[in-house]
Amino acid sequence: MTTTDDLADDWGDGPADDSATGSASGTAAEDAPQLYYGSVDEFVREYLRYQYRRRIDGQRRVWAAQWWKYGEAISRLDALWRAWEHHRLDPATGASLWWRDHADHHMPALMDPDGTFHGVKDTNNRDEPLPYTEPPAGLFPDERDTPT
């Protein structure tokens, strides 16, 4: 689990940043930054659900612990993850841009009681992570393991 102290490091000092700068003699694949999170599920499980510590009551704000059963949720959360992977490499404004342009756009749409998770009754208390249920094995393979 990613702790609050670790989160600041995710924006440029995380373990996957070693290759972010690349080298003049490397190939494009060698110069490409490595993913910090290997899948959208890992991103949701280890990071995003801990960032949104809002009360999920199933009425004013909704969330599905089994978010992976909803196509729109997979698409939006995958977009959030990939944008996060891109913006984490910018230590100056990356975090702010990710929140403003991505998280602040997609999360209210997902949590809208008339939206994607309409009728879902998963709940939590304020200051608890978003509800989460592990997806079926193999649904979200680790992309860091995929050869380029």
TIMAR-987745 format. One line per 3 residues: number of its first residue (from 1); their letters; for each residue x, y, z of C-alpha. Coordinates in Angstrom, 1 decimal. Layout:
! TIMAR-987745
NUM = a = X Y Z ~ ...
***
This chain:
! TIMAR-987745
1 = mtt = 0.0 0.0 0.0 ~ 1.2 3.5 -0.8 ~ 1.4 5.7 2.3
4 = tdd = 0.8 9.4 2.4 ~ 4.6 9.9 2.9 ~ 5.3 8.0 -0.2
7 = lad = 2.8 10.0 -2.4 ~ 5.1 13.0 -2.7 ~ 7.8 10.8 -4.1
10 = dwg = 5.4 9.6 -6.8 ~ 5.7 12.9 -8.6 ~ 9.2 12.5 -9.9
13 = dgp = 11.3 10.6 -7.4 ~ 9.5 7.2 -7.5 ~ 11.4 4.0 -8.2
16 = add = 10.4 3.9 -11.9 ~ 12.0 7.3 -12.6 ~ 15.5 6.0 -13.1
19 = sat = 15.0 5.7 -16.9 ~ 13.0 8.9 -17.2 ~ 15.9 10.9 -18.5
22 = gsa = 17.2 8.4 -21.0 ~ 20.5 8.6 -22.7 ~ 21.7 10.1 -25.9
25 = sgt = 22.9 6.7 -27.2 ~ 19.8 4.7 -26.2 ~ 17.0 3.6 -28.4
28 = aae = 13.5 5.2 -28.1 ~ 12.3 2.1 -26.2 ~ 15.3 2.4 -23.8
31 = dap = 14.7 6.1 -23.3 ~ 11.0 5.7 -22.6 ~ 10.1 6.2 -18.9
34 = qly = 9.0 3.0 -17.2 ~ 5.5 2.8 -15.7 ~ 5.3 3.3 -12.0
37 = ygs = 2.1 1.3 -11.7 ~ 1.8 -1.7 -14.0 ~ -2.0 -1.6 -14.6
40 = vde = -5.0 0.5 -14.0 ~ -6.0 -1.9 -11.2 ~ -2.7 -1.3 -9.4
43 = fvr = -3.1 2.4 -9.8 ~ -6.7 2.3 -8.4 ~ -5.8 -0.1 -5.6
46 = eyl = -2.5 1.5 -4.5 ~ -3.0 5.2 -5.2 ~ -6.3 6.6 -6.4
49 = ryq = -8.6 5.1 -3.8 ~ -6.4 6.6 -1.0 ~ -6.5 10.0 -2.6
52 = yrr = -10.3 10.2 -2.6 ~ -11.2 10.0 1.1 ~ -14.7 11.2 0.6
55 = rid = -17.8 9.7 2.1 ~ -19.4 7.3 -0.3 ~ -23.0 7.0 0.8
58 = gqr = -24.7 5.6 -2.3 ~ -26.9 8.6 -2.6 ~ -25.0 11.9 -2.9
61 = rvw = -21.8 10.2 -4.0 ~ -21.4 6.7 -5.4 ~ -18.5 4.3 -6.1
64 = aaq = -18.3 0.7 -7.1 ~ -15.8 -1.5 -5.3 ~ -16.1 -3.7 -8.4
67 = wwk = -15.4 -0.7 -10.7 ~ -13.9 -3.1 -13.2 ~ -17.4 -4.3 -14.1
70 = yge = -18.3 -1.0 -15.8 ~ -16.9 -0.2 -19.2 ~ -17.0 3.6 -18.7
73 = ais = -15.2 3.3 -15.4 ~ -12.5 1.2 -16.9 ~ -12.0 3.7 -19.7
76 = rld = -12.0 6.8 -17.4 ~ -9.8 5.2 -14.8 ~ -7.4 4.0 -17.5
79 = alw = -7.2 7.5 -18.8 ~ -6.5 8.8 -15.3 ~ -3.8 6.3 -14.8
82 = raw = -2.0 7.0 -18.1 ~ -2.3 10.8 -17.6 ~ -0.8 10.3 -14.1
85 = ehh = 2.1 8.3 -15.5 ~ 2.8 11.1 -17.9 ~ 2.4 14.0 -15.4
88 = rld = 4.4 12.4 -12.6 ~ 7.5 13.1 -14.7 ~ 7.0 16.8 -14.4
91 = pat = 8.1 17.7 -10.8 ~ 7.2 21.4 -11.2 ~ 3.5 21.3 -12.3
94 = gas = 2.7 17.7 -13.1 ~ 0.6 17.0 -10.0 ~ -1.4 20.2 -10.3
97 = lww = -2.1 19.6 -14.0 ~ -3.1 16.0 -13.4 ~ -5.5 17.0 -10.6
100 = rdh = -7.0 20.0 -12.5 ~ -7.2 18.5 -16.0 ~ -7.8 14.9 -15.3
103 = adh = -8.9 13.8 -11.8 ~ -11.1 16.8 -11.2 ~ -12.8 16.0 -14.5
106 = hmp = -13.3 12.2 -14.4 ~ -13.9 11.5 -10.7 ~ -17.0 13.7 -10.3
109 = alm = -18.4 12.0 -13.4 ~ -17.7 8.6 -11.9 ~ -19.1 9.5 -8.4
112 = dpd = -22.3 11.1 -9.8 ~ -25.3 9.3 -8.4 ~ -26.9 9.4 -11.8
115 = gtf = -23.7 8.3 -13.6 ~ -21.7 5.2 -14.2 ~ -22.3 3.6 -10.8
118 = hgv = -26.0 4.6 -10.5 ~ -27.7 2.3 -8.0 ~ -24.5 0.8 -6.5
121 = kdt = -24.8 0.6 -2.7 ~ -21.1 0.3 -1.7 ~ -20.3 2.7 1.1
124 = nnr = -17.5 3.9 3.3 ~ -16.9 6.5 6.0 ~ -15.3 9.8 5.5
127 = dep = -11.4 9.6 5.5 ~ -11.5 5.9 4.5 ~ -10.2 4.8 1.1
130 = lpy = -12.7 4.2 -1.7 ~ -14.3 0.7 -1.5 ~ -12.3 -1.8 -3.5
133 = tep = -12.8 -5.4 -4.6 ~ -10.0 -7.2 -6.4 ~ -10.8 -8.0 -10.0
136 = pag = -10.5 -11.5 -11.4 ~ -7.0 -12.7 -11.9 ~ -5.5 -11.8 -15.3
139 = lfp = -8.1 -9.1 -16.1 ~ -5.4 -6.3 -15.8 ~ -2.0 -7.8 -16.5
142 = der = 1.1 -5.8 -15.4 ~ 2.2 -3.9 -18.5 ~ 5.7 -3.6 -17.1
145 = dtp = 6.0 -7.3 -17.9 ~ 5.1 -6.9 -21.5 ~ 8.1 -6.9 -23.9
148 = t = 8.3 -3.9 -26.2
***
